[in-house]
Amino acid sequence: MTRSFDDLVSEAEAASVDGWDFSWLDGRATEQRPSWGYARSMGERMSTASAALDLQTGGGEVLASVPRLPRPTVATEGWPPNVAKATRLLHPLGVAVVADTDEPPLPFADEAFDLVVSRHPVKPWWSEIARVLVPGGTYFAQHVGPYSVFELVEHFLGPQPEEVRNGRHPDGDRAAATAVGLEVVDLRFEELRTEFFDIGAVVWFLRKVVWMVPGFTVEAYRPQLAALHERLETEGPFVATTTRFLIEARKPR
């Protein structure tokens, strides 16, 4: 039986969006994963690190999946509900969770870590990353790329300027990392397929990934949601392009 627009939207509005767990979308949306396997590769680097920092850890879910964490391992997070969730998840693993605004400066001494990692940072502060790395240390991260899920963004906001569409470009991060003295040793970019199967999945996604449609609420965007619901009902899944890039940068010895 087909569920109504109001039923799907109400369910998505009531669901928790704490942490960085997307399992609520199981069966309602799919996202193709990059070929490089970030969590596995990050775990391999963690196993040989002496001191590690995970920037913008979300709810700590990715870091908690690492089989062997160095001591010390520290994680930062800026959103209070995520700070609480990450603390509950990571403290039993020996990870210190630091509430941080995600703005410079990082609350750590110079040359404190030989490995800094991050999965989908809102903004990488390259000068701070370089400062807290020891000589020979590595920044290893997966970033969101340009025009990611912009088919969905532009459904709600209309056509976006080229400078907005091309924000978060890997070439920009390469240049920024190089400018602070880091050597980019690996940079890989992929376009991936994302599908949304019902309007509830769209509402929940936009509530969680708040920078996609800033200020998103159901009431503010009800006409666009209703039109998209009708499209989903008549045409099937809404398809969007997700972009990701892997970047590894090393501080010279």
C-alpha positions as CSV (number, residue, x, y, z in Angstrom):
1,M,0.0,0.0,0.0
2,T,1.4,3.4,-1.0
3,R,2.0,5.7,2.0
4,S,0.8,9.3,1.9
5,F,3.0,12.4,1.6
6,D,2.0,13.6,5.1
7,D,2.7,10.2,6.6
8,L,6.2,9.9,5.0
9,V,7.1,13.4,5.9
10,S,5.9,13.2,9.5
11,E,7.9,10.0,10.1
12,A,11.1,11.6,8.7
13,E,10.6,14.8,10.8
14,A,10.2,12.8,14.0
15,A,13.3,10.5,13.4
16,S,16.6,11.3,15.1
17,V,19.4,12.7,13.0
18,D,22.1,12.6,15.7
19,G,25.5,11.1,14.9
20,W,26.7,10.1,11.4
21,D,24.8,6.9,11.1
22,F,22.7,6.7,7.9
23,S,21.0,3.3,8.6
24,W,17.6,5.0,8.8
25,L,17.8,5.3,5.0
26,D,18.1,1.5,4.6
27,G,15.6,0.5,1.9
28,R,14.7,4.1,1.3
29,A,17.9,5.4,-0.4
30,T,21.2,4.0,-1.7
31,E,24.6,5.6,-2.2
32,Q,27.4,4.0,-4.2
33,R,30.6,3.8,-2.2
34,P,34.0,4.9,-3.5
35,S,36.3,2.2,-4.7
36,W,39.2,3.0,-2.3
37,G,37.4,1.9,0.9
38,Y,38.2,4.8,3.2
39,A,37.4,3.2,6.6
40,R,39.6,0.1,5.8
41,S,42.5,2.2,4.5
42,M,42.3,4.6,7.5
43,G,42.3,1.7,9.9
44,E,45.5,0.3,8.3
45,R,47.2,3.7,8.9
46,M,45.9,3.8,12.4
47,S,47.5,0.5,13.2
48,T,51.0,1.9,12.6
49,A,50.5,5.4,14.1
50,S,51.8,6.6,17.4
51,A,49.3,9.4,18.1
52,A,46.2,10.1,16.0
53,L,43.6,12.8,15.6
54,D,40.1,12.4,13.9
55,L,38.7,15.8,12.9
56,Q,34.9,16.3,12.9
57,T,34.2,12.7,13.9
58,G,30.5,13.1,13.8
59,G,29.1,10.4,16.2
60,G,32.4,8.5,16.1
61,E,31.0,5.7,14.1
62,V,33.9,5.5,11.5
63,L,36.6,5.8,14.1
64,A,34.9,3.1,16.3
65,S,35.2,0.7,13.4
66,V,39.0,0.8,13.5
67,P,40.4,-2.6,14.9
68,R,43.5,-1.1,16.5
69,L,43.7,2.5,17.7
70,P,47.0,4.2,18.8
71,R,47.3,5.6,22.3
72,P,46.6,8.5,22.3
73,T,43.8,8.9,19.8
74,V,41.7,12.1,20.0
75,A,38.5,13.1,18.2
76,T,37.0,16.5,17.7
77,E,33.4,17.4,17.1
78,G,31.4,20.6,17.0
79,W,27.7,19.7,17.2
80,P,26.6,19.0,20.8
81,P,24.4,16.0,20.1
82,N,27.2,14.4,18.2
83,V,29.7,15.2,20.9
84,A,27.6,13.3,23.4
85,K,27.1,10.4,21.0
86,A,30.8,10.2,20.1
87,T,31.7,10.3,23.8
88,R,29.5,7.4,24.7
89,L,30.8,5.4,21.7
90,L,34.5,6.2,21.8
91,H,35.4,6.6,25.5
92,P,35.2,2.9,26.1
93,L,37.8,2.5,23.3
94,G,40.2,4.9,25.0
95,V,39.5,7.8,22.7
96,A,39.3,11.3,24.1
97,V,36.5,13.4,22.5
98,V,37.1,17.1,22.5
99,A,34.2,19.5,21.9
100,D,35.5,22.0,19.3
101,T,33.9,24.6,17.1
102,D,35.6,23.3,14.0
103,E,37.2,26.8,13.6
104,P,40.9,27.6,14.0
105,P,42.9,27.2,16.1
106,L,42.8,23.5,16.9
107,P,43.1,23.0,20.7
108,F,46.4,21.0,20.4
109,A,50.1,21.8,20.6
110,D,52.3,22.0,17.5
111,E,53.5,18.6,16.2
112,A,51.2,16.6,18.4
113,F,50.1,13.9,16.0
114,D,51.7,11.7,13.3
115,L,48.3,10.9,11.8
116,V,45.4,13.3,11.2
117,V,42.2,11.8,9.6
118,S,38.8,13.1,8.7
119,R,35.8,11.8,6.8
120,H,33.7,14.5,5.1
121,P,34.9,17.6,7.0
122,V,32.8,20.6,6.5
123,K,36.0,22.6,5.9
124,P,39.6,21.4,6.3
125,W,41.8,24.1,7.9
126,W,45.0,23.3,6.2
127,S,47.3,25.5,8.2
128,E,46.1,23.9,11.4
129,I,46.4,20.4,10.0
130,A,50.0,21.2,9.0
131,R,50.7,22.7,12.4
132,V,49.6,19.7,14.5
133,L,51.4,17.2,12.3
134,V,54.9,16.0,13.3
135,P,57.4,16.2,10.5
136,G,56.8,13.1,8.4
137,G,53.2,12.9,9.6
138,T,50.2,12.3,7.3
139,Y,46.8,13.8,6.7
140,F,44.5,11.1,5.3
141,A,40.9,12.0,4.5
142,Q,37.8,11.5,2.3
143,H,36.2,14.8,1.3
144,V,32.9,15.6,-0.3
145,G,33.6,16.8,-3.8
146,P,32.1,19.5,-6.0
147,Y,28.4,19.5,-7.2
148,S,27.7,16.6,-4.9
149,V,23.9,15.7,-4.9
150,F,23.3,19.0,-6.7
151,E,20.4,17.5,-8.6
152,L,18.6,17.5,-5.3
153,V,20.0,20.8,-4.1
154,E,18.9,22.6,-7.3
155,H,15.4,21.0,-7.0
156,F,15.0,23.1,-3.9
157,L,17.2,26.1,-4.5
158,G,17.2,26.4,-8.3
159,P,20.3,26.6,-10.5
160,Q,23.4,27.4,-8.6
161,P,26.3,29.7,-9.7
162,E,29.3,27.9,-11.2
163,E,31.5,28.9,-8.3
164,V,29.1,27.2,-5.9
165,R,28.8,24.1,-8.0
166,N,32.6,23.8,-8.2
167,G,33.2,24.5,-4.5
168,R,35.1,21.7,-2.7
169,H,37.0,20.9,-5.9
170,P,40.0,18.5,-5.2
171,D,42.3,20.9,-7.1
172,G,41.5,23.6,-4.6
173,D,42.4,21.3,-1.7
174,R,45.6,20.3,-3.4
175,A,46.6,23.9,-3.8
176,A,45.7,24.8,-0.2
177,A,47.6,21.8,1.2
178,T,50.6,22.7,-0.9
179,A,50.5,26.3,0.1
180,V,51.0,25.4,3.8
181,G,54.0,23.1,3.0
182,L,52.3,19.7,2.8
183,E,53.1,17.3,-0.1
184,V,50.0,15.7,-1.7
185,V,51.0,12.1,-2.3
186,D,47.6,10.7,-3.3
187,L,44.5,12.4,-4.8
188,R,41.6,10.3,-6.2
189,F,38.2,11.5,-7.4
190,E,35.0,9.6,-8.2
191,E,31.5,10.3,-9.3
192,L,29.0,8.0,-7.7
193,R,25.3,7.2,-8.0
194,T,22.7,8.1,-5.2
195,E,19.0,7.2,-5.3
196,F,16.1,8.4,-3.2
197,F,13.1,6.1,-3.2
198,D,10.6,8.2,-1.2
199,I,10.0,11.7,0.1
200,G,10.7,10.7,3.7
201,A,14.3,9.8,2.7
202,V,14.7,13.2,1.2
203,V,13.4,15.0,4.2
204,W,15.6,13.0,6.6
205,F,18.7,13.5,4.5
206,L,18.2,17.3,4.3
207,R,17.6,17.5,8.0
208,K,20.9,15.6,8.6
209,V,23.2,17.1,6.0
210,V,22.2,20.6,6.9
211,W,24.6,22.4,4.5
212,M,22.9,21.0,1.4
213,V,19.8,23.2,1.7
214,P,20.6,25.7,4.4
215,G,17.7,26.5,6.7
216,F,15.7,23.5,5.4
217,T,12.4,22.9,7.0
218,V,9.4,21.0,5.7
219,E,7.1,24.1,6.0
220,A,9.6,26.3,4.1
221,Y,9.9,23.9,1.2
222,R,6.5,22.1,1.2
223,P,5.7,23.0,-2.4
224,Q,9.0,21.6,-3.7
225,L,8.6,18.5,-1.5
226,A,5.1,17.9,-2.8
227,A,6.3,18.2,-6.4
228,L,9.2,15.8,-5.7
229,H,6.8,13.3,-4.0
230,E,4.6,13.3,-7.1
231,R,7.7,12.7,-9.3
232,L,8.8,9.8,-7.1
233,E,5.4,8.3,-7.2
234,T,5.1,8.5,-11.0
235,E,8.7,8.2,-12.3
236,G,10.5,6.1,-9.6
237,P,13.7,6.8,-7.7
238,F,15.2,10.3,-7.8
239,V,18.8,9.9,-9.0
240,A,21.6,12.2,-8.0
241,T,25.4,12.3,-8.5
242,T,27.5,12.1,-5.3
243,T,31.2,13.1,-5.6
244,R,34.0,12.1,-3.2
245,F,37.8,12.4,-3.2
246,L,40.5,10.8,-1.3
247,I,43.4,13.0,-0.3
248,E,46.7,12.0,1.4
249,A,49.1,14.8,2.3
250,R,52.5,14.4,4.1
251,K,54.4,17.0,6.1
252,P,58.1,16.9,5.0
253,R,60.6,15.7,7.5
